[in-house]
Amino acid sequence: MSGIPRLVVGGTSSGVGKTTIVVGLAGALQRRGMNVVCFKCGPDYLDPTYHRRVGSGSCQNLDGWMMGRDAVLSTFALGSEGADIALIEGVMGLFDGASPTDEAGSTAEIAKWLQAPVLLSIDASGMARTVAAVAHGLAHFDPDLQVAGLVTNRVGSRGHLDLLRKASREVPVLGGLPKQPEKTFPERHLGLRTASDQEAVGQELFDHWADLVEEWFDLDRLLERA
């Protein structure tokens, strides 16, 4: 399927920073003058409120289990019309879906339908060489999945990020976000607080993560792989 550059952000599980990465990345790419559209895998209603605060101001859900392949492809085509790049946030772990034995309803299924490279998101706190093993497993579990690279969340320091880059040679580390618990998006039962509550989720948080993505990510290399 031809079309605009696209990236699926998929992680090892929920809570590894996928929303923060997508929001920060969308903000950073917008500053380059790009028209960014965002999508969310699954029937999620909270994360898209964050996507709507950045990018084009809209966010469509893509759910393979509920919608089916044709509806996912048509929704993506319509939602990304006129955009320079599409960012698709995954759901749960990369291969998690409706069944423990197949890919139905998973982020991986959506990525393959869209022929979109996957940007792996890993919580790297307290991790060094092990990051290479985790990235290798995710990249080779399904040979039909295209992996663009790895971004590491909750990194301890610049030195820690350098260690992770040296460790993961096969799957390149294209960036990392430092551990800053005081800057995390507020949560409540069932996940993030809706971003439409602008008193709880101020614009400064979105600007902060966009600043860090500009500083800590290799955006040129990431765009080449999209």
C-alpha positions in Angstrom: 0.0 0.0 0.0 1.5 3.3 -1.1 1.0 6.6 0.5 2.4 9.0 3.1 5.2 8.1 5.6 3.9 6.3 8.6 5.1 4.8 11.9 3.4 2.5 14.4 4.5 3.0 18.0 4.3 -0.4 19.7 5.7 -1.5 23.0 6.2 -4.5 25.2 3.1 -3.7 27.3 0.8 -0.9 28.4 2.4 1.8 30.4 5.8 2.0 28.6 5.2 5.5 27.4 3.6 5.1 24.0 1.3 8.0 24.4 4.1 10.3 25.6 6.3 9.3 22.7 3.5 9.9 20.1 2.6 13.2 21.6 6.2 14.4 21.8 7.0 13.2 18.4 3.9 14.8 16.8 4.8 18.1 18.5 8.5 17.9 17.4 7.5 17.1 13.8 5.0 19.9 13.7 7.7 22.3 14.6 9.4 21.2 11.4 6.4 22.4 9.5 5.0 18.9 8.9 1.2 18.2 8.9 1.0 15.3 11.4 -2.1 13.0 11.8 -2.5 10.6 14.7 -4.3 7.3 15.0 -4.9 5.0 18.0 -5.2 1.2 17.8 -8.1 -0.3 19.7 -11.4 1.2 20.9 -9.6 3.7 23.2 -11.3 7.0 24.1 -8.7 8.5 26.5 -5.4 8.5 24.5 -7.0 10.1 21.4 -7.8 13.2 23.5 -4.0 13.7 23.9 -3.5 13.1 20.1 -6.1 15.8 19.4 -4.2 18.4 21.3 -1.3 17.9 18.9 -1.0 17.0 15.2 -4.0 17.8 13.0 -6.4 18.1 15.9 -8.1 14.8 15.1 -7.5 11.1 15.9 -9.2 8.1 14.4 -9.4 4.6 16.1 -8.2 1.6 14.2 -9.3 -1.7 15.6 -8.8 -4.9 13.6 -11.1 -7.1 15.7 -14.1 -4.7 15.7 -13.6 -3.0 12.3 -12.0 -5.6 10.0 -9.2 -5.0 7.5 -11.2 -3.0 4.9 -12.6 -0.5 7.4 -9.2 0.0 9.0 -7.6 0.7 5.6 -10.4 3.1 4.4 -10.4 4.9 7.8 -6.6 5.3 7.6 -6.8 6.6 4.0 -9.4 9.1 4.8 -7.9 10.3 8.0 -4.4 10.7 6.6 -5.4 12.5 3.4 -3.2 15.6 2.9 -0.9 14.8 5.8 2.9 14.6 5.7 3.2 11.7 8.1 0.9 9.5 10.2 1.7 8.3 13.7 -0.3 5.3 15.0 -0.1 4.5 18.7 -0.4 0.8 19.5 -2.5 -0.9 22.2 -1.2 -3.1 25.0 1.9 -5.1 24.0 2.8 -5.2 20.3 1.4 -8.7 19.7 -1.4 -8.6 22.3 -5.0 -8.8 21.0 -8.2 -10.8 21.2 -6.4 -14.1 21.6 -3.2 -15.4 23.1 -2.5 -17.6 20.1 -3.0 -15.2 17.0 -2.6 -11.6 16.1 -6.3 -10.7 15.7 -7.0 -7.2 17.2 -3.3 -6.5 17.9 -1.0 -3.6 17.0 1.1 -6.0 14.9 -1.9 -6.8 12.8 -2.7 -3.1 12.1 1.0 -2.5 11.3 1.0 -5.2 8.7 -2.3 -4.1 7.2 -0.9 -0.6 6.8 2.5 -1.8 5.7 3.8 0.5 8.4 7.3 0.3 10.1 7.1 -0.2 13.8 8.9 2.0 16.3 9.4 -0.2 19.4 8.9 1.5 22.8 10.7 -0.1 25.8 10.9 0.9 29.4 14.7 0.9 29.8 14.9 1.8 33.5 17.5 -0.4 35.1 18.4 -2.0 31.8 21.5 -2.1 29.7 22.5 -5.1 27.5 19.1 -6.7 28.1 17.6 -4.1 25.8 19.2 -5.9 22.8 17.6 -9.2 23.8 14.2 -7.6 24.1 14.5 -5.7 20.8 15.7 -8.9 19.0 12.7 -10.9 20.3 10.2 -8.3 19.2 11.9 -7.8 15.8 12.0 -11.5 15.0 8.8 -12.9 16.6 6.9 -12.2 13.3 9.2 -12.1 10.2 6.4 -10.2 8.2 6.6 -7.3 10.6 8.9 -4.4 9.6 10.7 -2.8 12.6 12.1 0.7 12.1 14.0 1.0 15.3 13.8 1.4 19.0 13.0 4.3 21.4 13.7 3.8 25.1 11.7 5.4 27.8 12.6 6.3 31.4 16.3 6.6 30.6 18.5 7.5 33.5 20.9 9.9 31.7 22.7 10.7 28.5 25.3 8.1 29.5 22.6 5.5 30.0 21.2 6.2 26.5 24.7 5.8 25.0 25.0 2.4 26.7 21.6 1.3 25.2 22.7 2.4 21.8 25.9 0.4 22.0 24.0 -2.6 23.3 21.3 -2.7 20.6 23.2 -2.9 17.4 20.7 -5.0 15.4 17.7 -2.8 16.2 19.0 0.8 16.3 18.1 3.0 19.2 16.6 6.2 17.5 16.1 8.0 20.7 15.1 8.0 24.4 13.2 10.0 26.9 14.6 10.7 30.4 12.9 9.6 33.5 10.9 12.6 34.7 8.0 11.4 36.9 7.1 14.9 37.8 6.3 15.6 34.1 4.2 12.5 33.4 0.6 13.0 32.2 -1.9 12.6 35.1 -3.7 9.3 35.4 -6.9 8.0 37.0 -8.7 4.7 37.0 -8.5 2.9 33.7 -5.7 5.1 32.4 -4.9 8.7 31.5 -7.1 11.5 32.6 -8.8 13.0 29.5 -6.6 15.7 27.9 -9.7 17.8 27.4 -9.4 18.7 31.1 -6.9 21.5 30.3 -6.5 22.5 34.0 -5.1 19.0 34.7 -3.2 18.7 31.5 -1.6 22.0 30.5 0.0 22.9 27.3 3.4 23.2 29.0 3.4 19.3 29.3 2.9 18.9 25.6 5.6 21.5 24.9 8.0 19.8 27.4 7.9 16.4 25.7 8.2 17.9 22.3 11.3 19.7 23.5 12.8 16.5 24.8 12.0 14.6 21.6 13.8 17.3 19.6 16.8 17.0 21.9 17.0 13.3 22.5 15.7 11.7 19.3 17.4 11.3 15.9 14.5 12.7 14.0 16.2 12.7 10.6 17.0 9.0 10.9 13.5 8.2 12.2 11.9 10.0 9.3 14.0 8.1 6.8 12.6 4.8 8.2 9.0 6.0 8.3 
